[in-house]
Amino acid sequence: MKDRQAVAVNRYLGSWILCTTLLCVACGRTPLLPPTCAIEVDPPALDFGEVASAGQATKRVLVTNRGGALCRISGLGLRADSDPWFSLGPDAPTSLVLHPGEGKTIEATFSPARASVPLKRAGTLVFATDDPTLPFAKVPLTALIRTQCALSVSPPKVDFGHVPLEGTAYGLVTVTSTGIDPCDVAGVTIAQGSDPQFSLAPGAVNAFTLAPGAGQSIPLLFHAAHLAKPHHRIGQLAFESTDSRQPSVAVPLSADIDIGSN
């Protein structure tokens, strides 16, 4: 009789343990572990697209607690290196408490006061959480300032031709404003990775502003100083602009060092 009772008790306990285990698995938790905070960020990044100068665009990110315990969010704000035209607003909270299943929306705004180089802007929304798998969240922010500046660049590439050793050849690239807004040009340089024998010529400036219809030339030179191969050398003239169709411009450069005949 006692043996039968013992068997019955063991079967009951086994069934209870099995049911408890299955229930814990079904609710998304490992048996015997306490519930935790589980943060979901949607969308994981905010792209504001094109925003007109002196305009404004607002985007929203939803932060939801998908776990079984309270989620505490702190230090909510923009990272120090974010573009200053991104903002969260003066009344944005710096901390939140989310109950299981609860979500809250965070608004971010991009409001460029004017068009200036660079047109592409970036920032990062950040906050700390007590989600063990996401202790520090980062939401990238991107935007492009839309302008009515339009530039034409002529010629589209510069070939200095054959240049004798120790000789110097000169070239020009002319930038013209063809739109209805003024255009800013900045960061005029010979691009990194170019052959060092290319350079801006005396009188070149690294930034200028063009009124509609105005133009400016960028003087260039190639000084053939190296006999070593390859004798065909290449580089790029590079600059940024407030033309939203071509915020970064690169003009190919080429030259051939003429070493003469033996």
C-alpha positions as CSV (number, residue, x, y, z in Angstrom):
1,M,0.0,0.0,0.0
2,K,2.8,2.4,1.0
3,D,4.6,1.6,-2.3
4,R,1.5,2.5,-4.3
5,Q,1.2,5.8,-2.4
6,A,4.8,6.6,-3.0
7,V,4.5,5.9,-6.7
8,A,1.4,8.1,-6.9
9,V,3.1,11.0,-5.1
10,N,6.2,10.7,-7.4
11,R,4.0,10.8,-10.5
12,Y,2.2,13.8,-9.2
13,L,5.4,15.7,-8.4
14,G,6.9,14.7,-11.8
15,S,3.8,16.0,-13.6
16,W,3.9,19.3,-11.6
17,I,7.5,19.9,-12.4
18,L,7.0,19.2,-16.1
19,C,4.0,21.5,-16.3
20,T,5.9,24.3,-14.5
21,T,8.8,23.9,-16.9
22,L,6.6,24.1,-19.9
23,L,4.8,27.2,-18.6
24,C,8.1,28.9,-18.0
25,V,9.3,28.1,-21.5
26,A,6.0,29.3,-23.0
27,C,6.3,32.7,-21.2
28,G,9.8,33.2,-22.6
29,R,11.8,32.6,-19.4
30,T,14.4,30.1,-18.4
31,P,13.0,28.1,-15.4
32,L,14.0,29.5,-12.0
33,L,15.4,32.8,-13.5
34,P,13.7,36.1,-12.6
35,P,12.1,38.2,-15.3
36,T,14.2,40.9,-16.8
37,C,13.9,44.2,-18.8
38,A,14.1,43.7,-22.6
39,I,14.2,46.9,-24.6
40,E,13.1,47.1,-28.3
41,V,13.9,50.2,-30.3
42,D,11.9,50.8,-33.5
43,P,13.2,52.0,-35.9
44,P,16.8,51.4,-35.1
45,A,17.9,54.5,-37.1
46,L,16.2,57.8,-38.1
47,D,16.8,59.3,-41.6
48,F,15.1,62.7,-41.9
49,G,15.7,62.8,-45.7
50,E,16.0,66.2,-47.4
51,V,15.1,69.2,-45.3
52,A,14.9,72.7,-46.7
53,S,17.1,75.4,-45.3
54,A,15.1,77.2,-42.5
55,G,12.7,74.2,-42.6
56,Q,12.0,71.5,-40.0
57,A,11.4,67.7,-40.0
58,T,10.4,65.5,-37.0
59,K,10.9,61.8,-36.7
60,R,9.8,59.4,-33.9
61,V,11.4,56.3,-32.3
62,L,9.4,53.9,-30.2
63,V,11.1,52.4,-27.2
64,T,9.2,49.3,-25.8
65,N,9.7,47.0,-22.9
66,R,9.3,43.5,-24.2
67,G,10.4,41.9,-21.0
68,G,8.8,40.9,-17.8
69,A,10.3,43.4,-15.4
70,L,10.4,47.2,-15.2
71,C,12.8,49.0,-17.6
72,R,14.6,52.1,-16.4
73,I,16.0,54.4,-19.0
74,S,18.4,57.2,-18.1
75,G,20.8,59.7,-19.7
76,L,18.4,60.1,-22.7
77,G,19.8,62.8,-25.0
78,L,21.9,63.6,-28.0
79,R,25.6,62.5,-28.1
80,A,28.0,65.5,-27.8
81,D,29.3,65.1,-31.3
82,S,25.8,65.4,-32.9
83,D,25.1,68.2,-35.3
84,P,23.6,71.1,-33.4
85,W,20.6,71.3,-35.7
86,F,19.3,68.0,-34.3
87,S,17.3,68.4,-31.1
88,L,14.9,66.6,-28.8
89,G,13.0,69.7,-27.7
90,P,13.1,71.6,-24.4
91,D,10.6,69.3,-22.6
92,A,12.1,66.0,-23.6
93,P,12.6,63.7,-20.6
94,T,16.1,62.5,-19.7
95,S,14.8,59.3,-18.0
96,L,11.8,56.9,-18.4
97,V,10.3,54.0,-16.6
98,L,8.6,51.4,-18.7
99,H,6.3,48.6,-17.3
100,P,6.3,45.2,-19.1
101,G,4.6,45.7,-22.5
102,E,4.7,49.5,-22.3
103,G,6.2,51.7,-25.0
104,K,7.0,55.4,-25.2
105,T,7.7,57.6,-28.2
106,I,10.8,59.9,-28.4
107,E,10.6,62.7,-30.9
108,A,13.7,64.1,-32.6
109,T,13.8,67.2,-34.8
110,F,16.1,68.5,-37.5
111,S,15.8,72.2,-38.3
112,P,18.7,73.7,-40.3
113,A,18.9,77.4,-39.9
114,R,20.7,77.9,-43.2
115,A,22.5,76.0,-46.0
116,S,26.2,75.4,-45.3
117,V,28.9,72.9,-46.0
118,P,28.5,70.0,-45.4
119,L,24.9,69.4,-46.4
120,K,25.0,65.9,-45.0
121,R,24.5,66.0,-41.2
122,A,24.6,63.3,-38.6
123,G,23.8,62.8,-34.9
124,T,23.1,60.1,-32.4
125,L,20.3,59.6,-29.9
126,V,21.7,57.7,-26.8
127,F,20.4,56.4,-23.6
128,A,21.3,53.8,-20.9
129,T,19.0,50.9,-19.9
130,D,18.9,48.1,-17.4
131,D,18.3,45.6,-20.2
132,P,21.3,43.2,-19.7
133,T,21.6,42.7,-23.4
134,L,21.4,46.4,-24.3
135,P,22.9,48.4,-21.5
136,F,23.6,51.4,-23.8
137,A,21.4,52.2,-26.9
138,K,22.4,54.3,-29.9
139,V,20.0,55.5,-32.6
140,P,21.9,57.1,-35.6
141,L,20.3,60.3,-37.0
142,T,21.0,61.5,-40.6
143,A,19.7,64.4,-42.7
144,L,20.5,66.3,-45.9
145,I,19.9,70.0,-46.2
146,R,18.0,70.8,-49.4
147,T,19.0,73.9,-51.3
148,Q,18.3,75.6,-54.6
149,C,22.0,76.0,-55.3
150,A,23.2,74.4,-58.5
151,L,26.8,74.2,-59.7
152,S,28.4,73.4,-63.0
153,V,32.0,72.2,-63.1
154,S,34.1,72.6,-66.2
155,P,36.0,70.8,-67.5
156,P,34.8,67.5,-65.9
157,K,38.5,66.3,-65.9
158,V,41.9,67.8,-66.4
159,D,44.7,66.2,-68.4
160,F,48.0,68.1,-68.0
161,G,49.4,66.2,-71.0
162,H,53.2,65.4,-71.3
163,V,55.3,67.3,-68.8
164,P,59.1,67.3,-69.1
165,L,61.1,66.3,-66.0
166,E,61.4,69.4,-63.7
167,G,58.8,71.1,-65.8
168,T,55.5,72.6,-64.6
169,A,52.1,72.5,-66.3
170,Y,49.1,74.5,-65.3
171,G,45.3,73.9,-65.5
172,L,42.0,75.5,-64.4
173,V,38.7,74.1,-63.2
174,T,35.9,76.7,-63.3
175,V,32.9,76.4,-60.9
176,T,29.8,78.3,-61.9
177,S,26.5,78.9,-60.0
178,T,23.6,78.1,-62.2
179,G,20.8,78.0,-59.6
180,I,18.6,80.6,-57.9
181,D,20.3,80.4,-54.5
182,P,23.9,81.4,-53.6
183,C,26.3,78.5,-53.5
184,D,29.1,77.8,-50.9
185,V,32.2,75.9,-51.9
186,A,34.6,74.7,-49.2
187,G,37.4,72.3,-48.6
188,V,39.0,72.9,-51.9
189,T,42.0,70.5,-52.0
190,I,44.0,67.9,-53.8
191,A,42.3,64.7,-52.6
192,Q,44.1,62.2,-50.4
193,G,45.8,59.5,-52.4
194,S,46.6,61.8,-55.3
195,D,50.1,61.9,-56.7
196,P,52.0,64.5,-54.7
197,Q,53.2,66.2,-57.9
198,F,49.6,67.7,-58.3
199,S,48.9,70.8,-56.2
200,L,46.7,73.9,-56.0
201,A,48.5,76.7,-57.9
202,P,49.3,80.0,-56.2
203,G,46.2,82.2,-55.8
204,A,43.9,79.2,-55.2
205,V,41.5,79.6,-52.2
206,N,40.0,76.7,-50.3
207,A,36.5,78.3,-49.8
208,F,34.3,80.8,-51.6
209,T,30.7,81.8,-52.2
210,L,29.1,82.3,-55.6
211,A,26.1,84.5,-56.3
212,P,23.6,83.1,-58.9
213,G,25.3,83.4,-62.3
214,A,28.8,84.0,-60.9
215,G,31.8,81.7,-61.4
216,Q,35.3,81.1,-60.0
217,S,38.3,79.3,-61.3
218,I,40.5,77.0,-59.2
219,P,44.1,77.1,-60.5
220,L,46.0,73.8,-60.5
221,L,49.6,72.7,-61.4
222,F,51.6,69.6,-62.0
223,H,55.3,69.7,-61.3
224,A,57.2,66.7,-62.8
225,A,59.8,66.0,-60.1
226,H,60.1,62.2,-60.0
227,L,61.7,60.1,-62.7
228,A,60.5,56.8,-61.3
229,K,57.8,54.8,-62.9
230,P,54.9,54.9,-63.4
231,H,55.3,58.0,-65.7
232,H,51.5,58.3,-65.9
233,R,50.3,60.0,-62.7
234,I,46.7,60.6,-61.5
235,G,44.9,62.5,-58.8
236,Q,41.7,64.4,-57.9
237,L,40.7,67.9,-57.2
238,A,38.0,67.6,-54.4
239,F,35.6,70.1,-52.7
240,E,32.3,70.2,-51.0
241,S,29.4,72.4,-51.9
242,T,25.8,73.4,-51.0
243,D,24.5,71.9,-54.2
244,S,22.4,69.1,-52.8
245,R,22.6,67.2,-56.1
246,Q,26.4,67.0,-55.7
247,P,27.4,67.9,-52.2
248,S,30.9,66.3,-52.8
249,V,32.7,66.9,-56.0
250,A,35.8,65.1,-57.4
251,V,37.5,66.2,-60.6
252,P,39.9,63.6,-62.1
253,L,43.5,64.8,-62.8
254,S,46.1,63.1,-65.0
255,A,49.6,63.9,-66.3
256,D,52.4,62.0,-68.1
257,I,56.1,62.7,-67.1
258,D,58.1,63.0,-70.3
259,I,61.5,61.5,-69.6
260,G,62.7,62.1,-73.2
261,S,64.5,59.5,-75.3
262,N,67.9,58.0,-74.7
